[in-house]
Amino acid sequence: MKLSKFAAAALIGLTATAGVASAAPLNYPMLARNGIDASQYSDSEARQINTALRNGDVTTARYYINHEDRAVEHPADVNPGTAQLAAQLGLNPGNYTTGELEAVSTALRSDNMQNVAFVEAHDNRMVPGAKGVVTPGKAQIAAQLGVNPADYTDAQLNLMMSNVVGNGDSGLITAQHNYK
């Protein structure tokens, strides 16, 4: 009988703890006092806003409230750090992301001019396998098929290639698959 009372007390305690734990992420008093809907933010963002408001840090609070932490950097987004790095590299900061400028800087320090040229030509932005992007491998497969590599994706060329078989002497022949 005592064991069941103990088990019941433990169960009540665990249930109460679980209820408090699940309610804790939604309890941001500073957000509520300032009319900020916590459901519009991740738990981490809500905590940052709550802490910033509690500490009187309006700049940080606004940063998270306006979802600036979610912003994606675009090449035209020039900040003082990007401008300085671009100036050191002799590049236009409006044409590169910070990551691209850092990649050029790293490549220059490593004396890897091939990577510098790769980023400066914006070849790093190409989506491999996409239509219009021609890689040496894609060009080779397209040449074997007698098609323009820029007109097809990698997947389309691979599908076309899977439908042909080389006979060793006269090039490629079409294979017919009969599935029953």
C-alpha positions in Angstrom: 0.0 0.0 0.0 2.8 2.4 0.8 4.5 1.6 -2.5 1.4 2.6 -4.4 1.1 5.9 -2.5 4.8 6.6 -3.2 4.3 5.7 -6.9 1.2 8.0 -7.0 3.2 10.8 -5.4 6.1 10.3 -7.9 3.7 10.3 -10.8 2.1 13.5 -9.6 5.5 15.1 -9.2 6.6 14.0 -12.6 3.4 15.3 -14.2 3.8 18.6 -12.5 7.4 18.9 -13.5 6.5 18.0 -17.1 3.8 20.6 -17.1 6.2 23.3 -15.8 8.9 22.3 -18.3 6.6 22.5 -21.3 5.2 25.8 -20.1 8.6 27.4 -19.4 9.6 28.2 -23.0 6.4 30.3 -23.4 6.9 32.3 -20.2 8.6 35.4 -21.3 7.3 38.2 -19.0 9.2 41.0 -20.8 7.7 40.0 -24.1 4.2 39.9 -22.7 4.7 43.3 -20.9 5.8 44.9 -24.2 3.0 43.4 -26.3 5.3 41.0 -28.3 3.8 37.8 -29.4 6.2 35.1 -28.4 4.8 32.6 -30.9 6.3 34.6 -33.7 9.8 33.7 -32.5 11.9 30.6 -31.9 12.5 29.7 -28.3 16.1 31.0 -28.7 14.9 34.3 -30.2 12.3 34.8 -27.5 14.9 34.2 -24.8 17.3 36.7 -26.5 14.5 39.3 -26.7 13.4 38.7 -23.1 17.0 39.0 -21.8 17.7 42.1 -23.9 14.6 43.9 -22.7 15.3 42.9 -19.1 18.8 44.4 -19.4 17.6 47.5 -21.2 19.4 46.6 -24.4 17.0 48.0 -27.0 19.3 47.5 -30.0 19.6 43.7 -29.4 15.9 43.4 -28.7 15.0 45.2 -32.0 17.5 43.0 -33.9 15.5 39.9 -32.9 12.1 41.5 -32.9 12.6 42.6 -36.5 13.9 39.1 -37.4 17.2 40.6 -38.6 18.9 37.5 -37.2 17.1 35.6 -40.0 18.3 37.9 -42.8 20.3 36.3 -45.6 23.3 38.2 -46.9 23.2 39.1 -50.5 26.1 40.4 -52.6 24.8 43.9 -52.6 24.5 44.0 -48.8 27.6 46.1 -47.9 28.6 46.6 -44.3 31.7 48.3 -43.1 33.6 45.0 -42.6 32.7 43.8 -46.1 33.7 47.1 -47.5 37.1 47.0 -45.8 37.8 43.4 -46.8 36.8 44.1 -50.4 39.1 47.3 -50.4 42.0 45.2 -49.2 41.4 42.7 -52.0 40.8 45.3 -54.6 37.3 44.1 -55.3 33.9 45.8 -55.5 32.1 45.0 -52.2 28.7 45.1 -53.9 29.5 42.1 -56.1 30.5 39.7 -53.4 29.1 38.2 -50.1 31.3 38.3 -47.0 31.9 34.6 -47.4 33.1 35.0 -51.0 35.5 37.8 -50.0 36.8 35.6 -47.2 37.3 32.7 -49.7 39.3 35.0 -52.0 41.4 36.2 -49.1 42.1 32.6 -48.0 42.9 31.6 -51.6 45.3 34.5 -52.0 47.1 33.7 -48.7 47.5 30.1 -50.0 48.6 31.4 -53.4 45.7 29.5 -55.0 44.9 31.7 -58.0 42.6 29.0 -59.4 40.2 29.4 -56.5 40.6 33.2 -56.6 39.5 33.1 -60.3 36.7 30.7 -59.5 35.1 33.0 -56.9 35.8 36.2 -58.9 34.0 34.7 -61.9 31.1 33.8 -59.6 31.4 30.2 -60.7 30.9 29.3 -57.0 27.3 30.4 -57.4 26.5 27.9 -60.1 24.3 25.0 -59.1 26.0 21.8 -60.2 24.0 19.8 -62.6 21.6 22.6 -63.5 20.5 23.5 -67.0 22.9 26.0 -68.5 25.8 24.9 -66.3 28.3 22.9 -68.3 31.0 21.0 -66.5 33.7 18.9 -68.3 31.9 15.6 -67.4 28.5 17.0 -68.5 30.1 18.1 -71.8 31.6 14.6 -72.4 28.3 12.8 -71.8 26.4 15.3 -74.0 29.0 14.9 -76.8 28.5 11.1 -76.6 24.8 11.6 -76.9 25.1 14.3 -79.6 23.2 16.9 -77.7 23.9 20.4 -76.3 25.0 20.1 -72.7 23.6 23.5 -71.7 20.1 22.3 -72.7 19.9 19.5 -70.1 20.4 18.9 -66.4 22.8 16.2 -65.2 19.8 14.0 -64.3 18.3 14.4 -67.7 21.6 13.5 -69.4 22.1 10.5 -67.0 18.6 9.2 -67.9 19.3 9.6 -71.6 22.7 7.8 -71.2 21.0 5.0 -69.3 18.9 4.4 -72.4 21.9 3.8 -74.6 24.5 1.1 -74.7 27.9 1.2 -76.5 28.5 -1.7 -78.9 32.3 -1.2 -79.0 32.5 -0.6 -82.8 30.0 1.9 -84.0 29.3 4.0 -81.0 26.1 4.2 -79.1 22.8 2.3 -79.8 19.5 2.7 -78.1 18.6 0.0 -75.7 15.0 -1.1 -75.4 13.9 -2.3 -72.0 10.8 -4.5 -71.8 9.7 -4.9 -68.2 7.0 -7.5 -67.6 
